[in-house]
Amino acid sequence: MRLRLLTAVLLLLGLGACSSATAAGPAAPTTARKTISFVVVGDSITAGTQAIQGTEVPGTGSWIPGAEGEPLAFGGGWAVPGATTAAMRDGVARSDADAVVVLGGTNDLLQGVPWSVSRENLLAIVRTTGVDDVVLSTIPPCDRVPEQRQQYNDRLRALAADQGWHLVDPWTRADSDGSWVPGASGDGIHPTPEVAGQAGRLIRTAVLDSARG
């Protein structure tokens, strides 16, 4: 009798376990986050104090570290301190990245380059990269030419709208009618590392938004 009772109990426990497993269903498969690669084209605002070397940012003051982190992966590009859009056009290469961030024009303004020339250079830069998702950034405040900076950014906005590019303005907190707010720049041209980091995080959001369509 005891043997029969023990057998019945074990049978009931087995059926209960099977029932629980069936109700819970199979474990949901884990899905890996898709990596989104991005490259850059720019001047010292992007590069910082030294030129970009492969996927390394050897200098300080770049916004790139603020933009990095999964699912974004920095794929390099071309960014050199002091570069005009003409130098950017000559230095850029084709890329298979998911997105390209273009930020340039401060040196064009300081050297008196006409907008028509800057515009053609920016279009050529994007064509050369061959990247479909384009994030065009406004240029940062510039204490030397605040009015021209404002006009340039208005033209960038119109260019982005015309070309179907994603425009990002990562400088709003540091901008005072084209000039830097107090404490946001040490020389009136370049952002402090803290402001550069803030800009990088906003550019990161723009790249993710652009890549997700």
Helices and strands as residue ranges (DSSP letters): H 2-24, E 36-42, H 44-47, H 64-67, E 72-79, H 85-91, E 99-103, H 106-110, H 115-129, E 133-137, H 146-163, E 166-168, G 172-174, E 175-176, E 179-180, H 193-211
